Amino acid sequence: MPRLLFTIVAAASGWQLYEGEYGRNWFDNLGDARENAKLLAATLHQHHGIPTAVVIEMTGSEAVLLARHG
């Protein structure tokens, strides 16, 4: 089963959370986006066995892996 990525991307004045290729939520601060993404990823894996990962992409930097489940 392919891994489902939750990706946090810097937006104009906040942070956009993507589930796969689809925009899911928008957050004012990075901490809220991180916690929401980690909770979603952990819950999907725990309850449905779906392998997940959380990454953050920042302009001018490489993506950073924040969490991985399964």
Sequence and secondary structure as in RCSB ss.txt:
>XXXX:A:sequence
MPRLLFTIVAAASGWQLYEGEYGRNWFDNLGDARENAKLLAATLHQHHGIPTAVVIEMTGSEAVLLARHG
>XXXX:A:secstr
   EEEEEEEETTEEEEEETTEEEEEESSHHHHHHHHHHHHHHHHHHH   EEEEEE TTS  EEEEEE 
